[in-house]
Amino acid sequence: MSMRLRFPPFLDIVLIDDPVQMKRLDDERVISRELLPSGGWLHRILFKRIYGTLTVNSIPLPAFLGRDDQERARHQEALELQLSRHDDPPLDADAMRTLARYVAGVDPDVEVGVVVQQLVGRMFIPDYVATPDSYAAAKLIEAWPTAGPLRAIWWRWSGRLLRAKALIWNLAKGDPQCIHATALAMHNLVVGLGRMRALLKDTSARRRLSPKQAAAACLVAPRAVLRSCLEETHVPFLRTPSIAARSSSSGSRRCARRRRTTRLRWRRGDGINVPRTNSCPACSGRSGRRR
C-alpha cells in the first residue's frame, strides 16, 4: 500500500509498505537516507532530533548519511573486512549459550536484551559489557526520533536523553558503527529471538516449516525507515500525479501486496520514509541498498 498525507504547514509524507514498491525505490539513485528539514513542522522536528542528537563529533550516525558519503563508505568497508577475516563472525561463546537456552525455554527469565547488546557490542569491542542500564539507554535512543512531544520534553528536561547517550557512546568508545549496532539495530535481534522461542514451542509449525522457512519467519526488520528524494524522478505508484512539496513518511509493519498503476512525480527535495514489514521475507532485507 502507498498513500500520501499532506497537511501544510505541518507535514507532507508518503507511506509505503508494498515490497514491490520498496524495491522500486531501492533502485532509485536519488532516494537517500539523508533527511531534509523542509516539508513541514514534523520534518523539522525529526531533522533536529536526529541530526542534533544521533551524532558523533557532529557527524550523524551511519544510518542517516547519504550513500555517497565517503567517510561512511570507508568505515563500512573496514567493518566488512574486519568481520570477513573469519569464516564466522567473532561471537561471544557464553552469550550464544545463554541465548540458545533462552530460545529452548530452559532459561525464560534471562535478560535477553542485555545479552544481545553485549554480544553485538563485542563484535566491535572485545571488552564491551552491557547492563540493564545500557539496554534501557538503547531503548530510549531507539525511541527518541519518534517520541511524542511531551515525552521528548521530559527526556530532555530530566537529563535522561543525555545520560542515555553518554552511556551508549562511552561503551562504544565513540565508534559510530558500534553505536548504531548496540543502540538501534540490536532491537530487531531481540524480537527475532522471541519469535524463535515461540516457534520452537509450536510443534505444528516445526513440522510444517522447513529450516529456511523457519529462519525467514524469525527475521525482523525495523517498523519504518526514513528516506528523502534528492532529485526529480518518477515512481509508478500513488494516485497523486506529482509532488512538489518536500516530504518524508512513516508507516505500519503490515505487508500490503496491492499495486498501483498510476505515476508519481518526485521533485528535487522531496522525501519519503519506506516502512519495512515484519511478516514478509521479501521485505526483511534492507529497503535501500547500502548508502
N, C-alpha and C positions, 0 to 999 in steps of 0.2 A: 504494500500500500504506500502511496505517496500523496501528500497534501501540503498545501501552503497556508500558513497562518500569518496574516498581515494586519497589524493594528498600529498604524503610525500615531504618535512617535514612540510607541512602546516596544514593538518587536516586529520583525519580518523574518519568519523562519519557514523552512521546508522540512517536513517529516518524511523519512524514507525507511521502510523496513522490508522491502522486497529484495530477495537475494540477487535476482537478475539486474535490478536497477542499481544495487550496490556494486555489482561487478562492472556495470556500465560506467559508473562514476570512478571506479578504481582505475579504469583505462584512460581517464582524462588527466592530462598533464597539469591542467590548471586547477585541479582540485587539491587543496593543500591543508595540512594540519594547522597552519598559521591562522589564527583568528583575527578578525577585524573588529574594531570598536564601532564602526558605522553600522547603521541599520535600525537603531533604536536604543532605548534605555537598557533593555535586557542585554543587548550585545555589549554595551559599555560596562555593565556590571560584571559580566563574565570575563571580559577582557582584563578589567582591573584586578579581579580576583586571581586569575590565572597568572598573568604576567607581572602582577605586583607581589605575588607570594610564592608561586611554584617555580622558583629560580635558584640558581647557584651563581653567585658573583654577578648578579644582574642578567644572567643568561637563562632563558627558560629551560625547563626540563625537556629531554629529547622528544617526548610525545607532542610538544607544542611548537616544534621547529619545522620549518619547511623542508621539503625533500631535497632541495638544492643547497642546504646549509652544509658547508664544508667541514665545520667543526663536528657537527653531529655525525656526518658520514665517517670521519676519521675515528671517532670513538666507537662507532658501531662496527667498523672493520676490525679494530683492535679487540673488541669484545668477542666477535665471532672467531677470530684467530685464537684467542685465549681458550674459549670453550671447545674448539675443534682440535686442540692438541691431544686430546684423549679420545678413545673410542666412545666413552660415555662421559657426560659432564661430571665434574667433581662434586659428588653429593655426600653430605654428612651421613655416615652409616647409622649412627644412633637415631637420628631424626627419621630416617627412612624406616627403621624398625618400628619406631613409635607410630608413624602414620599407617604402616601395614596393620598393626594391632588395632588401630582406630577403625580402619575400613573393615576389618574382620569382626568388629564388635567386641573384641576382647577388652579394650580399654575405652569405653564410650565417653568417659568424663575428661579425657585428655584435652588440654587447651590447644586444639588443633591449629588455630590461627597463630599462636606463638611459635609452634613447631615449624609451620610453613615459613613464617617470616625468617626464622633463624636458618632454615635450610636454604632459602633463596639468598639470604644475605651472605652466607658462607661460600656461595659460588663466586662472590666478588672479593670478600674479605674473610680470610680463614678464621679469624677470632671473633667474628660477629656474634653477639649474644643478644637474643631477643628476650623480652619480658612481657608480662601482661600490660605494663605501661606503654611499651613501644608498640604493641599491637593496637592498643586503644588509640595511640597517636596516629598510627597508619590509617585507621578507620576514619578519624577526624579529617586528616589530609585528603583522603579519597572523597569524602562528602563535601569538602569545602567549596568547590566551584559551583555546586548547585544547591547549597544550603539556603533555606528560607531566610528572609531579611532579618527577622528577629533573632534567629539562632546565630546568624553570621555576626550580628552586632554583639551578642553576648559572648561569642567565642573571642572576638577581638577585645572587647572591654575587660573581660576576665583574664585575658592573657593565655587562655587555653590554646589558641591557634599558634601563638609564638612559642609556647612551651613544646607543643607537639612538633612543630617544625624543627626546633633546636634539637630535640631528642633524635628524630629520624635522620636529620642531616649529620649530626655528630656520629651516630652509629655507622653511617655510610661513609664517614670521613670525607664528605663533600663530593663523593663520586656521583655524578648525575645519573648514570645507568643504574647504580645500586639504589639510589633514592627512588627512582621510578619503579624498580622491581619490588622493593620492600614496602613502599607506601601506596602504590597504585595497582600494579599488575598482580600482586600476590593474592588479592581477594578472590579472583576467579579460580585460583587453585583450591582455596578453602571450600568454595561452593562445589567444585568438581569432586573433591574428596567426599563431601556429603552425599553427592549423587552415587559415587562408587559404593559407599556404605549401604545406601538404600537399595541399590541394585543387587548387591550381594545377598541381602535379606529376601529378595523377591525370587523365589525358586522358579516360578513360571517364566519370568523374564530371563533368568540364567539359561534355561533350556531353549528358549526361543531365539535369543540373540547370539550371533557369532562373536568371537573376540573383537573383531573390527567394529561391529555394530555397537557392542558394549562400550568400547573406547569412545566411539563417536557420541554416544548418549551421555557420556560424562564430561565432554568438552564444554567449556563455559567461556562466553565472550562478554565484554562489557555491555551494560544496558544500552549505552549510546556512545558514539564518538562524534566529536565536533569537527567540521570541515568548513573551509571557505573556498569560494571560487575567485581566483585571482584575475582571470581574463574572460572576455566574452567567449562563450561556447554554446553548443546546442546539446540538449539531452532529450531523448524521445519518450518523455512521460510528463505527467501532470496536465490538468485541463487548462491552466493559465498559459497562454502562448508565450509570454515574456515576463521577465522580472527585471525591473530597473533598479529597485532598492537593494541595499546590501542585506544579506540575511544569513542566519545560522539556525540550526534546528536541533531538537531533541525528540526522542520518541520511545515507544514501548519495545519490549523484547519479542512481541508476537511476530511470528514468521508468516507474512502475508504473501500469497502467490498470485495475486491479481496483477494484470498487466495493463499498461496504458499505451495507447497508440498515438496520442497527440504529442506535440513537440513543445519543449520548454526552452526558451532562450535565456541563457545566463549572460549577464553583462559583467564587465570588469568591476571587481569589488564585492560581488555577491558572495554570500557564504552559506554553507549548509552544514547540517550535522547528520551523519549517517548512523542510525541506530543499528546495533547488532542484535542477533537473536540468541536465545539460549536453548533452542529446540531443533534447529535445522543444521546438520553437519555442513551443508554448503555455506552457511553463514558463520561458521565457527572460526574460520581464519580471519585475518585482518581484512577489514573492508577496504583498506587502501594499501597500496604497495609500500615498501619501506621508504620513508621520507625523512 
